[in-house]
Amino acid sequence: MIRTIAAIDKNRGLAKNGQIPWNLPNDKHRFRDLTLNYGANVLMGYRTYLSMGSYLLKRHNFIVSHNNLKLPKDSILVSNLEDFLKSFKNDLWIIGGQSIYEQTIDLTDELYLTIIEANFKCDQLFPEYNQFMLVNKEGPFIENNLVYSYQTFRRL
């Protein structure tokens, strides 16, 4: 099963100038807890990997790049995303960024979104997800003066 996880603003914003413009520690804990489940396989683009500063511990990190990179243990270079997705048979979490989300949204079975009720005027956006239906909503929560909810969607 392919699951996608992201935090977005009310306009589907993901990031601005390459940075996430909010700080939600509880959402970071939820991200960690969820991605440690279901096989602990995470797929990300190289810029997302760089923005985290390190690979994710206790998870198998699959990093998409067309460059030949030397990666740390528990990290595997994915040079052809399409071939990888066709051959990968285990549960997988898609964790960003924009290009990876766009390339994988049609293959995603479930979405785990943190939706922040604010507009950060982001320049990177999460793709449309009209082909999914809401199956669970938790919240609203308030943290660092931001109102947000956790929403889970399944493909129609």
N, C-alpha and C positions, 0 to 999 in steps of 0.2 A: 504494500500500500504506500502511496506517495502522499505525504502530508506537507502542507506549506504553512509556515508560521511567520508572522510579521506584526509589527506595530505600525499603525498608520493614523494619520489625522483624518478629520471628517471629509477631506477632499482626496483621499487615498494617498496623501503625501507620505513618503518614506524618509527622505533626507533632503537637506539643503546644503549646497556647496560641499557635498561629500560627508557631511556630519549629520547625525541624528540630533534634531533640535530640542529634544525633551529628555528628561531624566526621570525614569520610573523604576526605582529599585525593585518594587514588588513584581513588576513585569519581567525584569531580568531573572528573578528567582523562578517565576513560572516558566520562562523560556528554558532555563537550565533543567528544571524538573521534567518538563514535557520531552525535551530532546534526549534526555537520558533514557527514556522509555522507548518501547517499540524498536529495539535493535540498536539504538544509539548511533545511527548513520546519518550524518549531516552533509548536505551538498551546498556549496557556496561559490560565488565568484571570487576571483583573486583580490579585487578591491575590498570586498567584504572581509575576507581573511585578513588583509592588512589593517583594516580599520579596527579589528578586534585585538590586534597586537600579538596574538598567539593562536595556536590551534585550540580547539575545545577539548579539555581533558575528559577522559573516560568515554569518548565518542570516536568513531571512525570518521575522519574529516576527508571529504572528497572536494578538492579545490579545482575549479574550472579555470584553465588558462591555455592559451595557444603557445605560450613560451615554455621552454624546458626549465623548470624550476627545481631547486633543491628544497625539499620540504622536510619538516621534522617528523619523527615517528608518529604513528597513527594518522598520518596525512598521506593521501594518494592524489597524484596529479591526474586530472581528467582533461585530456586534450580534445576529445570529441564528445560533446555532451549528448548528441543524438544516439551515437553508438553505446555510450555508457548507459543511458536510460533504457535502451532496448534490451541490454544484456543483464542489468542489475535486477535481481529477483527478490531482494530483501526489502524490509520496510525502510523508508527513506524520508528524512525531513529536508525540505527546501528552505534555506534560511536567508537567501538574498544574494545579490542585490537586484535592482530593477531589471536588468537584462536577463538574469537567471529566472526571476519570477515570470517575465514575459515568455520565455522559452519553455517553461514547464507548466504554466497554468492549465493548458489543455490536457495534461496528463495527471493533474492533481485530483486525488479522491476527496480529501478533506482540507479545509482551511481553518487555521487557528489564528484569529485576528484579535489584536488589541486595538480598539478603535477609540481614539482620543477626540473628545468633543472640542476641538480647536482647529484653527487654520494656521499652519506654520508657513504657508506660501512656499512649499517645498518645490524643488526642481527635479526631483526623482519621484516617480509615482508607482504605486502598486497597480497592476492591470485590473481592468473591469472584471468583476466576478459574478455577473448576472446568471451564469449557468450553475450557480450553487444556491442552496436554500439554507436558511438559518435553522439550526437544530438545538442550539443552546446559547443562552446569554446569561452572564454573571455580571453583577454590578447594577448601578454605577458605583465606582470607587472614586475617591479623591486622594490624590497624592501630589505633593509639590504644586498645589493650586491648580491641578489639572483633573478634569472629570474624564473617566474612561470606563470602558467595559470590555470584558472578554467575550468574544463571540465565536462560535464554532459553526461551520457550514459544511454541508455535504453536497456532492455533485448531484444535480437533478437527474 
